[in-house]
Amino acid sequence: MRYAFALMLVLAMTVFGSGAQSAPDDPEDPQALENVWSNTLIVFPDRPSSFITRGRNLDRMLELRPVTGRYPAVVFLHGSTGLGTHSTQVTKIIRAMAEAGFVVFAPDSLARPVAPYADASTFKSRIGLPEVQARIAEADMVRKRIAAFTWVDADNISVAGFSMGGMTVHNIPTGDFRSYIILGYHCGPHSNRQLEGIKLPFDKPILAIRGQNDEWYAGGPNAGVNCGMYLRNYPNARSIVYPSTPHDVSQHPDAMKQVVAFLRKNATREIASVVGNAPQILSSRFDGSWSGLMECSALAGGRPFSNIVNLQVTGGVFRWRTQVAAGLRGFSGTITEPGEFSASGLIGANGLLEDVSPSAENTLVKWAIVFGGPVVDDRTIEADGGWGTNPCKMILRKAA
């Protein structure tokens, strides 16, 4: 790929505290759904590397860069720990769909008063009917909302889900989406029998993909189960099981090709590919010194923490230092407009993040911040991102 796409979305593989709250009692709670929309990640197809925003910032983003044309859309349902910046598997899926010409809406289920639903240390989950009903309500809310946008093709809104998101997709009982994609899930037996099997309408286009070596189900009752066992009589369905492929099906080189081909085949009109249509523009309006606070929620069971951030930008290249209790941590990278910081660094043997060469004692880590619009005004940046597995928010002010 020609363009950097540093958005990292975390799936069902993050360790968290044992006292986490489960899904709310009312999946249709209006305030909860509004919170989900406010935090919905939106990736536009004409510049998937940088044209990114959240639902709460969508109006401002459209002011900064008006949308022309009418896009097909995909509602993408994330895995068990929501939207974050720790892993790349969901990034690959969203990038592939955006570059194929679809605007992608990824509702943030953890904007509800919930915590991650699964524990990667034990490969156990506590996902039941209320959690799945909440995710179905979120998908339906986003579908109805975006269908009213003049720049979204309401006849071409599909839904895709990975891991817990895939589990949600196969339990959607209505045919309101154009097509349905189930990734990284088996559709099989569950402690709640209501969640087993395919609930989708019989005639709808369905694609299911899972890996034969899925570590989440190894040795369990679903180790050899796949959605195809439940789709045998569905005329427009296809199930693919890739050998030697883990839970992260995007690791298979053919997986995203199949997803894109499926979406294109089942669209009501021809979809134009947009890869490489728009250059990445480095912005000089960020040039200068910025400072402020980054606050992180520490999902992994630790306490919330804050870091003082100092950012120096010259010609679209930045160097970033954060002062924390353990010492000084540093990053460098690039910034684009209207959209995204992208940085990487190394945790050295002393535990500090430094600009050092890889070695046996160093561990590569990555950081990304995605925000709606380049700045709130000429002197303020508000950003959503993450430190490791911790979702964070940051506000920086530009020095006079």
C-alpha positions, 0 to 999 in steps of 0.5 A: 500500500502506498499510504500510511494508515496508522489507525489501530483498532483493538479486538478481543485480545486485551487483558482487563480487570475482573470487576468489569461491568457487563452490557447495560440492561436496556440495549435500546437506551437512547443516551447509550446509543447516542454515546456510541454514535458520538464515538463512532469511527468514520473512514472515508474512501477517498483518502483512507489514510487520513480522512478519518473522524468520529461521529461527534466531529462529523459535521466539522469534518464535512465543513473542512472537506465537503463530500461529493458524490454518493458512497456505498457504506459498511457498518463495521462491528469491532471485537470485544475490547472496542476501538483502540490502538494496540493491534492491526487486524481490524485496521486491515479490514477497514482499510481494505473496505475503504480503499475499495470505495466504501465509507466505513462506520465503526460504532464504539460499543464501549462508549456504553457503560461497559468494559471489555467482554473477553479475557485474552489471558484465559481465552474466556468471554462473558458474552451473552444475549444482552451483550449481543442485543446491545451490539445489534441495536448499535448496528441498527442505529448507525444504519438508520442514521447514515441512511438519511445522509445525502452522501450515503447510498442507502440501498448499499449499506452492508454490515461486517463484524469481526470476532464478537462483531461477527457473532453479532452479525450472524444473530441479526434477525432482519434483512435491512442491510444489503449484505452480511460479513462474519469474520473470526467467528464460528456461528456454533454452540454457545452457553446461550442456545439462542446465540447458536446458528444463523438468524439472518434472512434466508435470501440475503448475501452472506460471507463467513471467514474463519481460521482453522487455527483460531486460538480462541476455540482451540480444543473447545467444542467449536474448534472444528465448527464453522458458519458454513455448517449452518449456511448449507441451504442459504442460496447466496451464502459462502463460508471460507475456512483458511488452514493454518490461520489464527483468529485474526483472519486478516493475516491470510493474504486472500481474506481481504480480497474475498471481502472486497469481491463480496461487497462489490458483487452484491452492491446494486451498482458498480463501485469505483476503487479509490486506491491512490486517487488522493495524495497525502498532504503534509500540513504546515499549519501544525508547525510550532510547539504544542503542549497539554495533557493526555489522560488514559483509562488503563483498561488492563486493570491498572489505575487511570493516568495522565501524561504531560505532552510536548509536541514540536512540529516542523513541516509535517514531521513531529517529535513528541515527548511525554513526561511520566513518573518513570521518566521521559518517553519520546516519539517521532513521526508524521502528521497529515491534514485533516487527520492523523498522527502516526508514530512508533518507538521502542521500549528500551531495556530501562523501560523507557520509550526511546529512539533506539535500534531494535535489539533483543532487549527492546520491544517495538510499540506503536501509537496512533491518534485519530481525530476529527478535523486538524484542529478545534481552532487554530490553537487547539488539538483534541485527539482520541488515541491510545497508549498500549492497550489504554484508550486515551484523550488528549488536548494540546494548546499551541504556544504563542 
